[in-house]
Structure formats: C-alpha cells, structure tokens
Amino acid sequence: MHCFYHPEKPAVGLCRFCQRGLCIECAAVVEDVLSCKARHEDQVRGQERLASRSLLQAARFAAVYWRNAIFYGLAGTVFIAFGLWQLKWLGLQAFVFIMLGGFLLYAAIANYLEGRRYR
C-alpha cells in the first residue's frame, strides 16, 4: 500500500477518519491512532472521545442491570418463601405470591443475562 498523498512512498498506516493510506510525513498520531496531518485530526479526536464515552456508558449499564438482578432475585425469593409459608392459611392467594416471586426471579435472570452483554 502506498500513501494517498505521496503515491511514491509506502504507507505506514491508515487514517482513522478517511481510511486512506498515509506515509510517515502525512501521518499524525492522535490519541494513539493515525490521522491525516492537518486534515482530520479534530475529527479523529472526536471519534476517540465518542468511543471512550460509549465504553463508560456500557459499564454503567452493566452496573444497573446487575443491581436490578440482585434486587429482583431477593424480592422474588421473599415472595416465593412467603407464599409457601402461608400456603395452608391463604390457600389460592398464596399461589399469587408464588407466581409473583417466579416472575421476579425471571426478571432477575433476564437482567443478569442482559448485564453480561455490557461487560
């Protein structure tokens, strides 16, 4: 591959913004990636900031899903335990508590699995 701006020179890498081959004279290092010198440095800086913000947001999403999974798991366990404990006194109403607990455990598992996607 040769430099886009100097076809006689070999390229050392690609511009992160325009994907053109760059020689050593045309390449500028911006945030550990290459960009066209004096052409795309600001755009590459913006792309790198956006990428780092996206990673930070993904970590925040994962934390929220994990907290929800813990809360739903505990609440579901309490509902199921209460329903089983009160089964002979409440009768059919105890099944409502057991069903709600089952639904909350399902929500806990769904949040856990979704949180794993953002890790």
ChimeraX attribute file (.defattr): number of C-alpha atoms within 10 A of each C-alpha:
attribute: neighborCount
match mode: 1-to-1
recipient: residues
	/A:1	14
	/A:2	16
	/A:3	21
	/A:4	18
	/A:5	15
	/A:6	14
	/A:7	13
	/A:8	10
	/A:9	15
	/A:10	15
	/A:11	21
	/A:12	17
	/A:13	19
	/A:14	20
	/A:15	22
	/A:16	20
	/A:17	18
	/A:18	12
	/A:19	13
	/A:20	17
	/A:21	24
	/A:22	27
	/A:23	22
	/A:24	13
	/A:25	14
	/A:26	20
	/A:27	22
	/A:28	20
	/A:29	13
	/A:30	18
	/A:31	12
	/A:32	8
	/A:33	17
	/A:34	23
	/A:35	29
	/A:36	26
	/A:37	16
	/A:38	10
	/A:39	12
	/A:40	18
	/A:41	22
	/A:42	13
	/A:43	15
	/A:44	22
	/A:45	17
	/A:46	12
	/A:47	14
	/A:48	17
	/A:49	12
	/A:50	12
	/A:51	12
	/A:52	12
	/A:53	12
	/A:54	12
	/A:55	13
	/A:56	11
	/A:57	13
	/A:58	16
	/A:59	14
	/A:60	15
	/A:61	17
	/A:62	20
	/A:63	16
	/A:64	14
	/A:65	20
	/A:66	20
	/A:67	15
	/A:68	19
	/A:69	24
	/A:70	16
	/A:71	16
	/A:72	22
	/A:73	23
	/A:74	15
	/A:75	18
	/A:76	24
	/A:77	18
	/A:78	16
	/A:79	24
	/A:80	23
	/A:81	16
	/A:82	15
	/A:83	24
	/A:84	16
	/A:85	12
	/A:86	15
	/A:87	16
	/A:88	10
	/A:89	10
	/A:90	13
	/A:91	12
	/A:92	11
	/A:93	12
	/A:94	21
	/A:95	17
	/A:96	15
	/A:97	21
	/A:98	21
	/A:99	15
	/A:100	18
	/A:101	24
	/A:102	18
	/A:103	17
	/A:104	23
	/A:105	23
	/A:106	16
	/A:107	18
	/A:108	24
	/A:109	18
	/A:110	15
	/A:111	21
	/A:112	20
	/A:113	15
	/A:114	16
	/A:115	22
	/A:116	13
	/A:117	10
	/A:118	15
	/A:119	12
